[in-house]
Amino acid sequence: MAPETNNPNHVIGDIFRRLAACRESLGEDSLVKVAAAVRVALGTAVLQEAERRAAALAERTGPRPRDVRVTAWARRTGGDPYDVGDDLP
């Protein structure tokens, strides 16, 4: 029977059932490797969802004057105000 994909609790339960089955059929060492791969996949999916939401929010609100802007060091035109240069003894 296919897991119910509309209910997050069923999806999470299915993941744990599959991990338990992996442990029973393949052993503890395999479970460690599979769990590490699951963590990587989960982190990737979370990052993609966060970026998608951030992009949607940026489209909706647009840039604001108080937004922090980051410029690559190579593209900066002025000197760094904290750069003391060769003045040091």
Contact map, one row per residue, 1 for C-alpha under 8 A:
11100000000000000000000000000000000000000000000000000000000000000000000000000000000000000
11110000000000000000000000000000000000000000000000000000000000000000000000000000000000000
11111000011001000000000000000000000000000000000000000000000000000000000000000000000000000
01111110011000000000000000000000000000000000000000000000000000000000000000000000000000000
00111111011000000000000000000000000000000000000000000000000000000000000000000000000000000
00011111000000000000000000000000000000000000000000000000000000000000000000000000000000000
00011111111000000000000000000000000000000000000000000000000000000000000000000000000000000
00001111111100000000000000000000000000000000000000000000000000000000000000000000000000000
00000011111110000000000000000000000000000000000000000000000000000000000000000000000000000
00111011111111000000000000000000000000000000000000000000000000000000000000000000000000000
00111011111111100000000000000000000000000000000000000000000000000000000000000000000000000
00000001111111110000000000000000000000000000000000000000000000000000000000000000000000000
00000000111111111000000000000000000000000000000000000000000000000000000000000000000000000
00100000011111111100000000000000000000000000000000000000000000000000000000000000000000000
00000000001111111110000000000000000000000000000000000000000000000000000000000000000000000
00000000000111111111000000000000000000000000000000000000000000000000000000000000000000000
00000000000011111111100000000000000000000000000000000000000000000000000000000000000000000
00000000000001111111110000000000000000000000000000000000000000000000000000000000000000000
00000000000000111111111000000010011000000000000000000000000000000000000000000000000000000
00000000000000011111111100000000000000000000000000000000000000000000000000000000000000000
00000000000000001111111110000000000000000000000000000000000000000000000000000000000000000
00000000000000000111111111100110000000000000000000000000000000000000000000000000000000000
00000000000000000011111111110110000000000000000000000000000000000000000000000000000000000
00000000000000000001111111100000000000000000000000000000000000000000000000000000000000000
00000000000000000000111111100000000000000000000000000000000000000000000000000000000000000
00000000000000000000011111111110000000000000000000000000000000000000000000000000000000000
00000000000000000000011111111110000000000000000000000000000000000000000000000000000000000
00000000000000000000001001111111000000000000000000000000000000000000000000000000000000000
00000000000000000000000001111111100000000000000000000000000000000000000000000000000000000
00000000000000000000011001111111110000000000000000000000000000000000000000000000000000000
00000000000000000010011001111111111000000000000000000000000000000000000000000000000000000
00000000000000000000000000011111111100000000000000000000000000000000000000000000000000000
00000000000000000000000000001111111110000000000000000000000000000000000000000000000000000
00000000000000000010000000000111111111000000000000000000000000000000000000000000000000000
00000000000000000010000000000011111111100000000000000000000000000000000000000000000000000
00000000000000000000000000000001111111110000000000000000000000000000000000000000000000000
00000000000000000000000000000000111111111000000000000000000000000000000000000000000000000
00000000000000000000000000000000011111111100000000000000000000000000000000000000000000000
00000000000000000000000000000000001111111110000000000000000000000000000000000000000000000
00000000000000000000000000000000000111111111000000000000000000000000000000000000000000000
00000000000000000000000000000000000011111111100000000000000000000000000000000000000000000
00000000000000000000000000000000000001111111110000000000000000000000000000000000000000000
00000000000000000000000000000000000000111111111000000000000000000000000000000000000000000
00000000000000000000000000000000000000011111111100000000000000000000000000000000000000000
00000000000000000000000000000000000000001111111110000000000000000000000000000000000000000
00000000000000000000000000000000000000000111111111000000000000000000000000000000000000000
00000000000000000000000000000000000000000011111111100000000000000000000000000000000000000
00000000000000000000000000000000000000000001111111110000000000000000000000000000000000000
00000000000000000000000000000000000000000000111111111000000000000000000000000000000000000
00000000000000000000000000000000000000000000011111111100000000000000000000000000000000000
00000000000000000000000000000000000000000000001111111110000000000000000000000000000000000
00000000000000000000000000000000000000000000000111111111000000000000000000000000000000000
00000000000000000000000000000000000000000000000011111111100000000000000000000000000000000
00000000000000000000000000000000000000000000000001111111110000000000000000000000000000000
00000000000000000000000000000000000000000000000000111111111000000000000000000000000000000
00000000000000000000000000000000000000000000000000011111111100000000000000000000000000000
00000000000000000000000000000000000000000000000000001111111111000000000000000000000000000
00000000000000000000000000000000000000000000000000000111111111100000000000000000000000000
00000000000000000000000000000000000000000000000000000011111111000000000000000000000000000
00000000000000000000000000000000000000000000000000000001111111000000000000000000000000000
00000000000000000000000000000000000000000000000000000000111111110000000000000000000000000
00000000000000000000000000000000000000000000000000000000111111110000000000000000000000000
00000000000000000000000000000000000000000000000000000000010011111010000000000000000000000
00000000000000000000000000000000000000000000000000000000000011111110000000000000000000000
00000000000000000000000000000000000000000000000000000000000000111110000000000000000000000
00000000000000000000000000000000000000000000000000000000000000011111000000000000000000000
00000000000000000000000000000000000000000000000000000000000000111111100000000000000000000
00000000000000000000000000000000000000000000000000000000000000000111110000000000000000000
00000000000000000000000000000000000000000000000000000000000000000011111000000000000000000
00000000000000000000000000000000000000000000000000000000000000000001111100000000000000000
00000000000000000000000000000000000000000000000000000000000000000000111110110000000000000
00000000000000000000000000000000000000000000000000000000000000000000011111110000000000000
00000000000000000000000000000000000000000000000000000000000000000000001111110000000000000
00000000000000000000000000000000000000000000000000000000000000000000000111110000000000000
00000000000000000000000000000000000000000000000000000000000000000000001111111000000000000
00000000000000000000000000000000000000000000000000000000000000000000001111111110000000000
00000000000000000000000000000000000000000000000000000000000000000000000000111110000000000
00000000000000000000000000000000000000000000000000000000000000000000000000011111000000000
00000000000000000000000000000000000000000000000000000000000000000000000000011111101000000
00000000000000000000000000000000000000000000000000000000000000000000000000000111111000000
00000000000000000000000000000000000000000000000000000000000000000000000000000011111100000
00000000000000000000000000000000000000000000000000000000000000000000000000000001111100000
00000000000000000000000000000000000000000000000000000000000000000000000000000011111110000
00000000000000000000000000000000000000000000000000000000000000000000000000000000111111110
00000000000000000000000000000000000000000000000000000000000000000000000000000000001111110
00000000000000000000000000000000000000000000000000000000000000000000000000000000000111110
00000000000000000000000000000000000000000000000000000000000000000000000000000000000111111
00000000000000000000000000000000000000000000000000000000000000000000000000000000000111111
00000000000000000000000000000000000000000000000000000000000000000000000000000000000000111
